[in-house]
């Protein structure tokens, strides 16, 4: 199988095969020859996956991975779904939960100033936080701003009122 990328890719042709692979995976282990289906759609990565697969075929070993702790929040498995503006909305997070594999889900990035303004004007939460109150935990919300007071106010509101597990502050935005 090593080096034969076409056969490797063909083993993942259908959605049902992908679902079966993820459904049968033990959440406490990572098996090196199980790859997300999106990776398999990129032909540039096939040689790398074939090489990894040949190593996994020889050992067929799974590695036990300890949970990740962020303060008092246990992330198990220790895989974090990144907050991606425009992508990690409620529907995306539900799909990731359905397929499994990520111990911590994250919303889209939220403007702390925009959230505070909506809060002061008794408007609804930003669309990016739709469904957060009812979602399973652990759940992270990433926010951004350049005013420490606004970040503190909104962070406290997210933690206390919406009961999010992790408040992530993006320091890369102005």
C-alpha positions as CSV (number, residue, x, y, z in Angstrom):
1,X,0.0,0.0,0.0
2,X,2.9,2.4,0.6
3,X,3.3,4.7,-2.3
4,X,0.0,3.7,-4.0
5,X,-2.0,6.9,-3.4
6,X,-4.9,6.0,-5.7
7,X,-5.7,2.8,-3.7
8,X,-5.3,4.7,-0.4
9,X,-7.8,7.4,-1.5
10,X,-10.3,4.9,-2.9
11,X,-10.7,3.3,0.5
12,X,-12.5,6.5,1.5
13,X,-14.9,7.0,-1.4
14,X,-18.3,7.1,0.4
15,X,-19.7,9.2,3.2
16,X,-20.9,6.0,4.9
17,X,-17.3,4.7,5.0
18,X,-16.1,7.9,6.6
19,X,-19.0,7.9,9.1
20,X,-18.3,4.2,10.0
21,X,-14.6,5.0,10.6
22,X,-15.4,7.9,12.9
23,X,-18.3,6.1,14.7
24,X,-16.1,3.0,15.5
25,X,-13.2,5.0,16.8
26,X,-12.4,4.9,20.5
27,X,-12.5,8.5,21.8
28,X,-9.5,7.8,24.1
29,X,-7.2,6.9,21.2
30,X,-5.8,8.4,18.0
31,X,-5.0,5.9,15.3
32,X,-2.5,7.2,12.8
33,X,-4.1,5.8,9.7
34,X,-7.5,7.4,10.2
35,X,-7.6,10.7,8.4
36,X,-10.4,13.3,8.1
37,X,-12.1,13.1,4.7
38,X,-11.2,16.7,3.8
39,X,-7.5,15.9,3.9
40,X,-8.1,13.0,1.5
41,X,-9.6,15.4,-1.1
42,X,-6.3,17.2,-1.5
43,X,-4.1,15.2,-3.9
44,X,-0.9,17.0,-2.8
45,X,-1.2,15.4,0.6
46,X,-1.7,11.8,-0.7
47,X,2.1,10.9,-0.7
48,X,2.4,12.1,2.9
49,X,-0.7,10.1,4.0
50,X,0.5,7.0,2.1
51,X,3.9,7.2,3.9
52,X,2.1,7.6,7.3
53,X,-0.2,4.8,6.4
54,X,2.7,2.4,5.6
55,X,4.2,3.2,9.0
56,X,0.9,2.6,10.7
57,X,0.3,-0.6,8.8
58,X,3.6,-2.0,10.1
59,X,2.9,-1.2,13.7
60,X,-0.9,-0.8,13.7
61,X,-0.4,0.9,17.0
62,X,-2.7,3.4,18.6
63,X,-1.3,5.9,21.1
64,X,-3.2,6.8,24.2
65,X,-3.5,10.5,24.7
66,X,-4.2,12.3,27.9
67,X,-6.9,14.9,28.2
68,X,-5.9,18.6,28.0
69,X,-6.8,20.8,30.9
70,X,-7.5,24.5,30.4
71,X,-8.0,25.7,33.9
72,X,-10.8,23.5,35.3
73,X,-12.0,22.6,31.8
74,X,-11.2,19.0,30.7
75,X,-10.7,18.7,26.9
76,X,-11.0,15.1,25.9
77,X,-9.9,14.2,23.3
78,X,-7.3,16.9,23.4
79,X,-8.2,18.3,20.0
80,X,-9.6,21.9,19.6
81,X,-11.7,23.0,16.8
82,X,-10.4,26.4,15.8
83,X,-12.6,29.5,15.8
84,X,-12.9,30.5,12.1
85,X,-14.8,33.6,11.3
86,X,-17.5,32.8,8.7
87,X,-17.3,29.1,9.2
88,X,-17.7,27.8,12.8
89,X,-21.3,28.8,13.2
90,X,-23.9,26.6,15.0
91,X,-24.5,24.3,12.1
92,X,-20.7,23.7,11.6
93,X,-20.2,22.9,15.3
94,X,-23.1,20.4,15.2
95,X,-21.6,18.6,12.3
96,X,-18.2,18.4,14.0
97,X,-19.9,17.1,17.1
98,X,-21.8,14.5,15.0
99,X,-18.5,13.2,13.5
100,X,-16.6,13.5,16.8
101,X,-12.9,14.0,17.3
102,X,-12.8,17.5,18.8
103,X,-12.9,17.8,22.5
104,X,-13.5,21.6,22.5
105,X,-15.7,23.4,20.1
106,X,-15.3,27.2,19.4
107,X,-17.7,29.8,18.0
108,X,-16.8,32.3,15.3
109,X,-14.7,35.2,16.6
110,X,-16.9,37.9,18.2
111,X,-16.3,41.6,18.5
112,X,-16.3,42.5,22.2
113,X,-17.3,46.1,21.4
114,X,-20.2,44.9,19.2
115,X,-21.4,42.5,21.8
116,X,-21.3,45.2,24.5
117,X,-23.2,47.6,22.3
118,X,-25.9,45.1,21.6
119,X,-26.1,44.3,25.3
120,X,-26.5,48.0,26.3
121,X,-29.2,48.4,23.7
122,X,-31.0,45.3,24.9
123,X,-30.7,43.8,21.4
124,X,-30.2,40.1,20.7
125,X,-26.7,38.5,20.9
126,X,-24.6,38.5,17.8
127,X,-25.6,35.9,15.2
128,X,-22.3,34.3,15.7
129,X,-23.4,33.3,19.2
130,X,-26.7,31.8,18.1
131,X,-27.4,28.5,19.9
132,X,-24.5,28.9,22.4
133,X,-26.8,28.9,25.5
134,X,-28.1,25.5,24.6
135,X,-25.0,23.8,23.2
136,X,-23.2,21.0,25.0
137,X,-20.0,21.9,26.8
138,X,-17.1,22.4,26.7
139,X,-17.5,25.4,24.3
140,X,-15.2,28.3,23.7
141,X,-15.9,31.8,22.4
142,X,-13.1,33.9,20.9
143,X,-13.5,37.6,21.2
144,X,-11.4,40.6,20.1
145,X,-11.0,44.2,20.9
146,X,-8.3,46.7,21.9
147,X,-10.0,48.0,25.1
148,X,-9.2,46.0,28.2
149,X,-12.3,47.2,30.0
150,X,-14.6,46.1,27.2
151,X,-12.8,42.7,27.0
152,X,-13.3,42.2,30.8
153,X,-16.9,43.2,30.7
154,X,-17.8,40.9,27.8
155,X,-15.6,38.1,29.1
156,X,-17.5,38.1,32.4
157,X,-20.8,38.2,30.6
158,X,-19.9,35.2,28.4
159,X,-18.6,33.2,31.4
160,X,-21.4,34.1,33.9
161,X,-24.5,34.5,31.7
162,X,-23.8,32.2,28.8
163,X,-21.7,29.8,30.8
164,X,-19.2,29.2,28.1
165,X,-16.3,27.0,29.2
166,X,-13.4,29.0,27.7
167,X,-13.2,32.7,26.9
168,X,-10.5,33.0,24.3
169,X,-9.0,36.5,23.6
170,X,-7.6,37.2,20.1
171,X,-4.7,39.7,20.6
172,X,-4.0,39.8,16.9
173,X,-6.9,42.1,15.9
174,X,-6.8,45.9,16.4
